[in-house]
Amino acid sequence: MIAFCPTSNLFLGSGLFDLTTADSKKVRVGLGTDVGAGTSFSPLQTLNEAYKVMQLQGKKLSPFKGLYMATLGGARSLSIDDKVGNFIPGKEADFVVLDWAATDLQQLRFSYSSGIEDKLFALIMLGDDRNIFETYVAGKSVYQRDTLNPR
């Protein structure tokens, strides 16, 4: 099990994580966020950095693989995928609802997006906390943007 935290690796100068080798050896890898040595708790900003780390190695990180590492892949890497990581009935429902186009730039970029993969890529490259529309914990809404008081 490995937590791939590119902001931590880059901040410490500890090297570029070789996701391709980890995948080839069937190592379970989840996306990690860390401000002890990294720079963000945001999965979107961390995915943005993960993409860049892969680029520096001459490799690509698909938006689908990145999203997987941030969700079910992370749960599998911790052996808690029986409880969290996707929307299968019976699992705990802790999740965020994202707004694809929370900023003017994102709205413009999405107007030129050619499909779901391109939209996910744009979200990963341009996304941040402004994209969080609603947050659920144990199936109950605990935060909704544009409301005066969180629920």
N, CA and C of each residue as an Amber inpcrd file, in Angstrom:
protein
   453
   0.8440000  -1.1680000   0.0000000   0.0000000   0.0000000   0.0000000
   0.8930000   1.2360000   0.0000000   0.5740000   2.1630000  -0.8970000
   1.3250000   3.4100000  -0.9960000   0.3500000   4.5720000  -1.1290000
   0.6460000   5.6590000  -0.4140000  -0.0730000   6.9130000  -0.6070000
   0.8070000   7.8010000  -1.4750000   0.3150000   8.1130000  -2.6550000
   1.0290000   8.9820000  -3.5870000   0.6520000  10.4160000  -3.2510000
   1.5850000  11.1300000  -2.6250000   1.3540000  12.5220000  -2.2460000
   2.3720000  13.3990000  -2.9550000   2.0560000  13.8170000  -4.1660000
   3.0310000  14.5670000  -4.9510000   3.4180000  15.9080000  -4.3450000
   2.4930000  16.5840000  -3.6450000   2.8790000  17.8770000  -3.0730000
   3.9250000  17.6890000  -1.9810000   3.8180000  16.6070000  -1.2370000
   4.8140000  16.3130000  -0.2090000   6.1610000  15.9780000  -0.8470000
   6.1450000  15.0870000  -1.8380000   7.3920000  14.7040000  -2.5180000
   8.0830000  15.9050000  -3.1400000   7.3090000  16.7710000  -3.7820000
   7.8880000  17.9460000  -4.4350000   8.4140000  18.9460000  -3.4080000
   7.6590000  19.1660000  -2.3270000   8.0730000  20.1130000  -1.3000000
   9.3780000  19.6640000  -0.6410000   9.4690000  18.3620000  -0.3450000
  10.6760000  17.8230000   0.2990000  11.8150000  17.5990000  -0.6860000
  11.4950000  17.5770000  -1.9780000  12.5110000  17.2610000  -2.9780000
  12.9420000  15.8070000  -2.8910000  12.0020000  14.9420000  -2.5080000
  12.3320000  13.5330000  -2.2630000  12.2090000  12.6420000  -3.4920000
  11.9590000  13.2350000  -4.6440000  11.8990000  12.4440000  -5.8630000
  10.5180000  12.3880000  -6.4640000  10.4590000  11.7530000  -7.6230000
   9.2130000  11.6190000  -8.3640000   8.7120000  10.1890000  -8.2310000
   7.5330000  10.0190000  -7.6680000   6.9690000   8.6870000  -7.4730000
   6.7370000   8.0060000  -8.8160000   7.1650000   6.7630000  -8.9180000
   7.0400000   5.9960000 -10.1580000   5.7540000   5.1630000 -10.1150000
   4.6530000   5.7870000 -10.4860000   3.3500000   5.1280000 -10.4710000
   3.3030000   3.9520000 -11.4400000   3.9570000   4.0750000 -12.5740000
   3.9430000   3.0070000 -13.5740000   4.5520000   1.7220000 -13.0030000
   5.6700000   1.8310000 -12.3090000   6.3000000   0.6530000 -11.7010000
   5.4220000   0.0850000 -10.5970000   4.8520000   0.9520000  -9.7660000
   3.9620000   0.4770000  -8.7070000   2.7840000  -0.2900000  -9.3100000
   2.2000000   0.2490000 -10.3810000   1.0890000  -0.4370000 -11.0480000
   1.5270000  -1.7830000 -11.6100000   2.7060000  -1.8270000 -12.2180000
   3.1760000  -3.0800000 -12.8290000   3.4310000  -4.1640000 -11.7840000
   3.7250000  -3.7550000 -10.5610000   3.9630000  -4.7080000  -9.4730000
   2.7110000  -4.9390000  -8.6360000   1.5800000  -4.4350000  -9.1280000
   0.2730000  -4.6140000  -8.4800000   0.2140000  -4.0430000  -7.0670000
   0.9430000  -2.9440000  -6.8330000   0.9080000  -2.2610000  -5.5460000
  -0.3530000  -1.4040000  -5.4950000  -1.0670000  -1.4750000  -4.4030000
  -2.2590000  -0.6440000  -4.2290000  -1.8060000   0.7870000  -3.9250000
  -2.2800000   1.7350000  -4.7380000  -1.8710000   3.1300000  -4.6020000
  -3.1080000   4.0100000  -4.4760000  -3.0920000   4.8490000  -3.4630000
  -4.1350000   5.8490000  -3.2880000  -3.5110000   7.2280000  -3.3200000
  -4.3200000   8.2140000  -3.6170000  -3.8530000   9.5930000  -3.6150000
  -3.7920000  10.0760000  -2.1740000  -2.6720000  10.6840000  -1.7960000
  -2.5240000  11.2210000  -0.4530000  -2.4410000  12.7350000  -0.4800000
  -3.0290000  13.3650000   0.5180000  -2.8720000  14.8060000   0.6930000
  -2.2330000  15.0050000   2.0590000  -1.3290000  15.9500000   2.1460000
  -0.5190000  16.0760000   3.3490000  -0.0050000  17.5010000   3.4580000
  -0.2600000  18.1650000   4.5650000   0.3510000  19.4740000   4.7470000
   1.4710000  19.4370000   5.7780000   1.7590000  18.2570000   6.3310000
   2.9270000  18.1260000   7.2000000   4.2000000  18.3600000   6.4020000
   4.2060000  17.8480000   5.1960000   5.3290000  18.0650000   4.2810000
   4.8460000  18.5410000   2.9280000   3.5550000  18.4760000   2.6910000
   3.0090000  18.9120000   1.4150000   2.4400000  20.3060000   1.5010000
   1.5920000  20.6350000   0.5360000   1.0940000  22.0080000   0.4670000
  -0.4160000  22.1230000   0.3580000  -1.1460000  21.0090000   0.4020000
  -2.5880000  21.1090000   0.2100000  -3.3080000  19.8740000   0.7280000
  -4.5110000  20.0800000   1.2550000  -5.4170000  18.9810000   1.5740000
  -6.3700000  18.7030000   0.4170000  -6.3390000  19.5250000  -0.6120000
  -7.2890000  19.4210000  -1.7150000  -6.9480000  18.2670000  -2.6520000
  -7.8530000  17.3050000  -2.8040000  -7.6040000  16.2400000  -3.7790000
  -7.4580000  16.7750000  -5.2050000  -8.2190000  17.8180000  -5.5590000
  -8.1000000  18.3640000  -6.9170000  -6.7210000  18.9680000  -7.1430000
  -6.2330000  19.7600000  -6.2020000  -4.9040000  20.3480000  -6.3580000
  -3.8180000  19.2740000  -6.3070000  -4.0380000  18.2490000  -5.5120000
  -3.0680000  17.1600000  -5.4280000  -3.0440000  16.3550000  -6.7170000
  -4.2070000  16.1310000  -7.3270000  -4.2540000  15.4630000  -8.6310000
  -3.5630000  16.3000000  -9.6990000  -3.7100000  17.6050000  -9.6180000
  -3.0240000  18.5020000 -10.5390000  -1.5130000  18.2780000 -10.4440000
  -0.9920000  18.2040000  -9.2420000   0.4400000  17.9750000  -9.0480000
   0.8440000  16.5600000  -9.4670000  -0.0130000  15.5830000  -9.2320000
   0.2760000  14.2110000  -9.6550000   0.4260000  14.1420000 -11.1710000
  -0.4330000  14.8570000 -11.8780000  -0.3290000  14.9010000 -13.3350000
   1.0360000  15.4450000 -13.7520000   1.4680000  16.5130000 -13.1030000
   2.7530000  17.1240000 -13.4320000   3.9230000  16.1970000 -13.1180000
   3.8450000  15.4750000 -12.0080000   4.8970000  14.5140000 -11.6580000
   5.0220000  13.4560000 -12.7430000   3.8970000  12.9710000 -13.2310000
   3.9230000  11.9760000 -14.3060000   4.5070000  12.5870000 -15.5790000
   4.1270000  13.8230000 -15.8990000   4.6580000  14.5040000 -17.0780000
   6.1790000  14.6270000 -17.0080000   6.6990000  14.9430000 -15.8220000
   8.1510000  15.0740000 -15.6560000   8.8820000  13.7590000 -15.9360000
   8.1470000  12.6520000 -15.8410000   8.7150000  11.3350000 -16.1220000
   8.4020000  10.8740000 -17.5460000   7.8070000  11.7510000 -18.3400000
   7.4470000  11.3940000 -19.7050000   6.2590000  10.4580000 -19.7850000
   5.4070000  10.4720000 -18.7560000   4.2430000   9.5830000 -18.7020000
   2.9810000  10.4150000 -18.5160000   1.8600000   9.7870000 -18.7010000
   0.5680000  10.4580000 -18.5630000  -0.2010000   9.8710000 -17.3850000
  -0.9570000  10.7220000 -16.7220000  -1.9200000  10.2790000 -15.7180000
  -3.2910000  10.6200000 -16.2710000  -4.0460000   9.5940000 -16.6110000
  -5.3790000   9.8660000 -17.1550000  -6.2720000  10.4170000 -16.0450000
  -7.2310000  11.2490000 -16.4020000  -8.1710000  11.7550000 -15.3990000
  -8.9190000  10.6190000 -14.6900000  -9.2090000   9.5410000 -15.4160000
  -9.9130000   8.4140000 -14.8100000  -9.0520000   7.7330000 -13.7500000
  -7.7730000   7.5090000 -14.0570000  -6.8560000   6.8950000 -13.0910000
  -6.6970000   7.8090000 -11.8810000  -6.5660000   9.1130000 -12.1110000
  -6.4340000  10.0530000 -11.0070000  -7.6530000  10.0470000 -10.1000000
  -8.8240000  10.1050000 -10.6930000 -10.0560000  10.0700000  -9.9060000
 -10.1800000   8.7480000  -9.1500000  -9.7910000   7.6630000  -9.7830000
  -9.8060000   6.3590000  -9.1140000  -8.8980000   6.3830000  -7.8760000
  -7.6750000   6.9070000  -8.0160000  -6.7530000   6.9430000  -6.8820000
  -7.2930000   7.8090000  -5.7440000  -8.0780000   8.8270000  -6.0810000
  -8.6300000   9.7210000  -5.0630000  -9.8750000   9.1440000  -4.3960000
 -10.4350000   8.0800000  -4.9460000 -11.6810000   7.5180000  -4.4110000
 -11.4930000   6.0430000  -4.0690000 -11.9640000   5.1620000  -4.9150000
 -11.9130000   3.7320000  -4.6360000 -10.4800000   3.2170000  -4.5050000
  -9.5500000   3.7550000  -5.2760000  -8.1530000   3.3240000  -5.1660000
  -7.5810000   3.6250000  -3.7930000  -7.9170000   4.7960000  -3.2550000
  -7.4760000   5.1340000  -1.9060000  -8.0920000   4.2050000  -0.8740000
  -9.3720000   3.9120000  -1.0360000 -10.0400000   2.9890000  -0.1120000
  -9.4280000   1.5870000  -0.2040000  -9.1530000   1.1310000  -1.4140000
  -8.5270000  -0.1900000  -1.5750000  -7.1230000  -0.2260000  -0.9900000
  -6.3820000   0.8700000  -1.1430000  -5.0200000   0.8840000  -0.6110000
  -5.0210000   0.7870000   0.9090000  -6.0970000   1.2240000   1.5390000
  -6.2220000   1.1440000   2.9980000  -7.0250000  -0.0700000   3.4560000
  -7.4480000  -0.8930000   2.5080000  -8.2790000  -2.0760000   2.7850000
  -9.5880000  -1.7110000   3.4900000 -10.1700000  -0.5820000   3.0810000
 -11.4790000  -0.1860000   3.6200000 -12.5070000  -0.0180000   2.4990000
 -12.2060000  -0.6240000   1.3440000 -13.1040000  -0.4910000   0.2000000
 -14.4220000  -1.2240000   0.3900000 -14.5410000  -2.0310000   1.4560000
 -15.8300000  -2.6340000   1.7690000 -16.7580000  -1.6170000   2.4410000
 -16.1830000  -0.4790000   2.8790000 -16.9620000   0.5400000   3.5830000
 -17.1190000   1.8310000   2.7990000 -16.0850000   2.2240000   2.0430000
 -16.0810000   3.5130000   1.3510000 -15.4410000   3.3760000  -0.0220000
 -15.5120000   4.4390000  -0.8030000 -14.7950000   4.5000000  -2.0710000
 -15.6590000   4.5880000  -3.3050000 -16.9250000   4.1990000  -3.1930000
 -17.8530000   4.3300000  -4.3080000 -19.2730000   4.3490000  -3.7680000
 -20.2420000   4.3160000  -4.6580000 -21.6370000   4.4790000  -4.2560000
 -22.4170000   3.1680000  -4.2150000 -21.7610000   2.0640000  -4.0160000
 -22.4710000   0.7880000  -3.9180000 -23.3440000   0.8050000  -2.6630000
 -24.6050000   0.3790000  -2.7830000 -25.4980000   0.3750000  -1.6150000
 -24.8820000  -0.3710000  -0.4330000 -25.0720000   0.1880000   0.7500000
 -24.5620000  -0.4060000   1.9750000 -23.2550000   0.2090000   2.4510000
 -22.6010000   0.9690000   1.5750000 -21.3650000   1.6270000   1.9920000
 -21.6840000   2.9590000   2.6600000 -20.7230000   3.4380000   3.4560000
 -20.8650000   4.7480000   4.0820000 -20.9070000   5.8040000   2.9830000
 -21.6850000   6.8220000   3.2000000 -21.8630000   7.8360000   2.1600000
 -21.2210000   9.1530000   2.5880000 -19.8990000   9.2020000   2.5140000
 -19.1490000  10.4330000   2.7280000 -18.6410000  10.8670000   1.3580000
 -19.1090000  12.0040000   0.8580000 -18.7130000  12.4270000  -0.4790000
 -18.9560000  13.9180000  -0.6630000 -18.3730000  14.4520000  -1.7160000
 -18.6120000  15.8470000  -2.0870000 -19.2690000  15.8800000  -3.4590000
 -20.0960000  16.8810000  -3.6540000 -20.7040000  17.1600000  -4.9470000
 -19.9140000  18.3210000  -5.5330000 -19.3430000  18.0970000  -6.7170000
 -18.5140000  19.1220000  -7.3410000 -19.2780000  19.8800000  -8.4080000
 -19.0130000  21.1500000  -8.4820000 -19.5330000  22.0270000  -9.5210000
 -18.4660000  22.0760000 -10.6140000 -18.7670000  21.5560000 -11.7790000
 -17.8000000  21.4910000 -12.8830000 -17.2280000  22.8570000 -13.2460000
 -18.0460000  23.8810000 -13.1390000 -17.6720000  25.1880000 -13.6790000
 -17.9480000  26.2920000 -12.6630000 -17.2100000  26.2920000 -11.5910000
 -17.4360000  27.2500000 -10.5050000 -16.8560000  28.6300000 -10.7940000
 -15.9510000  28.7240000 -11.7410000 -15.3330000  30.0160000 -12.0560000
 -15.5740000  30.3560000 -13.5250000 -15.3750000  31.6010000 -13.8730000
 -15.5420000  32.0180000 -15.2720000 -14.5930000  31.2540000 -16.1910000
 -13.3520000  31.0690000 -15.7660000 -12.3830000  30.3260000 -16.5770000
 -12.8390000  28.8840000 -16.7880000 -13.3140000  28.2470000 -15.7350000
 -13.8010000  26.8730000 -15.8740000 -15.0070000  26.8070000 -16.7970000
 -15.9030000  27.7640000 -16.6970000 -17.0680000  27.7860000 -17.5900000
 -16.6230000  27.8810000 -19.0470000 -15.6550000  28.7480000 -19.3100000
 -15.1300000  28.8860000 -20.6670000 -14.4830000  27.5800000 -21.1210000
 -13.6380000  27.0040000 -20.2790000 -12.9350000  25.7550000 -20.6440000
 -13.9230000  24.6260000 -20.8910000 -14.9480000  24.4970000 -20.0410000
 -15.9260000  23.4240000 -20.2150000 -16.7720000  23.6070000 -21.4610000
 -16.9510000  24.8510000 -21.8950000 -17.7220000  25.0760000 -23.1130000
 -16.9940000  24.5020000 -24.3310000 -15.6960000  24.2790000 -24.2140000
 -14.9080000  23.7030000 -25.3000000 -14.5370000  22.2360000 -25.0410000
 -15.0230000  21.6490000 -23.9630000 -14.6990000  20.2610000 -23.6320000
 -15.4080000  19.3100000 -24.5760000 -14.6950000  18.2510000 -24.9510000
 -15.2240000  17.3250000 -25.9460000 -15.8280000  16.0570000 -25.3590000
 -15.7910000  15.8720000 -24.0640000 -16.3620000  14.6770000 -23.4650000
 -16.0060000  14.6000000 -21.9970000 -16.4250000  13.5100000 -21.3680000
 -16.2410000  13.3640000 -19.9170000 -14.7600000  13.3520000 -19.5180000
 -13.9080000  12.6820000 -20.2840000 -12.4860000  12.6400000 -19.9260000
 -11.8740000  14.0380000 -19.9900000 -12.2250000  14.7980000 -21.0120000
 -11.7160000  16.1530000 -21.1550000 -12.2430000  17.0550000 -20.0370000
 -13.5000000  16.8720000 -19.6430000 -14.0590000  17.6570000 -18.5400000
 -13.3590000  17.3280000 -17.2270000 -13.1190000  16.0380000 -16.9850000
 -12.3930000  15.6500000 -15.7670000 -10.9860000  16.2250000 -15.7630000
 -10.3210000  16.1900000 -16.9110000  -8.9780000  16.7500000 -17.0090000
  -9.0030000  18.2410000 -16.6620000  -9.9540000  18.9640000 -17.2290000
 -10.0630000  20.3970000 -16.9500000 -10.3540000  20.6490000 -15.4730000
 -11.2060000  19.8370000 -14.8730000 -11.5000000  19.9760000 -13.4480000
 -10.2370000  19.7610000 -12.6110000  -9.4450000  18.7550000 -12.9760000
  -8.2040000  18.4730000 -12.2520000  -7.1980000  19.6120000 -12.4260000
  -7.1210000  20.1700000 -13.6040000  -6.1430000  21.2340000 -13.8550000
  -6.5690000  22.5760000 -13.2550000  -7.8640000  22.8630000 -13.2560000
  -8.3400000  24.1840000 -12.8400000  -9.0850000  24.1870000 -11.5100000
  -9.3740000  23.0070000 -10.9680000 -10.2330000  22.9090000  -9.7980000
  -9.5580000  23.2480000  -8.4870000 -10.3860000  23.6960000  -7.5540000
  -9.9340000  23.9620000  -6.1920000 -11.1620000  23.9550000  -5.2800000
 -11.0410000  24.5270000  -4.0840000 -12.1430000  24.4660000  -3.1220000
 -13.4040000  25.1780000  -3.6050000 -13.2870000  26.0630000  -4.5800000
 -14.4760000  26.7390000  -5.1050000 -15.3930000  25.7710000  -5.8430000
 -14.8740000  24.6190000  -6.2430000 -15.6880000  23.6380000  -6.9580000
 -16.5610000  22.7930000  -6.0360000 -16.3130000  22.8710000  -4.7330000
 -17.1170000  22.0770000  -3.7990000 -18.4770000  22.7420000  -3.6480000
 -19.5070000  22.0460000  -4.1060000 -20.8680000  22.5630000  -4.0120000
 -21.5440000  22.0910000  -2.7290000 -21.3600000  20.7940000  -2.4140000
 -22.0170000  20.2440000  -1.2300000 -21.1680000  19.1040000  -0.6830000
 -21.2130000  18.9450000   0.6360000 -20.4740000  17.8810000   1.3090000
 -21.4350000  17.0460000   2.1400000 -21.3130000  15.7200000   2.0040000
 -22.1390000  14.7830000   2.7540000 -21.2630000  13.9430000   3.6740000
 -21.7350000  13.7370000   4.8790000 -21.0830000  12.8450000   5.8360000
 -22.1530000  11.8820000   6.3340000 -21.8740000  10.6050000   6.2190000
 -22.8270000   9.5630000   6.6160000 -24.1940000   9.7790000   5.9510000
 -24.1510000  10.2150000   4.6990000 -25.3730000  10.3790000   3.9240000
 -26.1560000  11.6440000   4.2080000 -25.6640000  12.4910000   5.0800000
 -26.3550000  13.7280000   5.4310000 -25.5440000  14.9350000   4.9520000
 -26.2300000  15.8900000   4.3570000 -25.5790000  17.1070000   3.9020000
 -25.1070000  17.9090000   5.1170000 -23.8150000  18.2300000   5.1420000
 -23.2610000  19.0140000   6.2500000 -22.7580000  20.3780000   5.7900000
 -22.7060000  20.5610000   4.4800000 -22.2670000  21.8550000   3.9380000
 -22.8610000  22.0180000   2.5540000 -23.3370000  23.2030000   2.2690000
 -23.7620000  23.5350000   0.9130000 -23.3180000  24.9600000   0.6240000
 -22.6190000  25.1300000  -0.4900000 -22.1640000  26.4500000  -0.9000000
 -23.3580000  27.3700000  -1.1100000 -23.1430000  28.6180000  -0.8970000
 -24.1490000  29.6430000  -1.1260000 -25.2880000  29.6160000  -0.1010000
 -25.0740000  28.9540000   1.0280000 -26.0350000  29.0410000   2.1080000
 -25.3540000  29.7330000   3.2780000 -26.0960000  30.4440000   4.0540000
 -25.4980000  31.1810000   5.1580000 -24.9810000  30.2700000   6.2500000
 -25.7050000  29.1970000   6.5200000 -25.3060000  28.2840000   7.6040000
 -25.1670000  26.8660000   7.0740000 -24.0260000  26.2130000   7.3430000
 -23.9410000  24.7940000   6.9640000 -25.0210000  24.0120000   7.6880000
 -25.4910000  22.9410000   7.0490000 -26.5560000  22.1200000   7.6490000
 -26.0350000  21.3030000   8.7970000
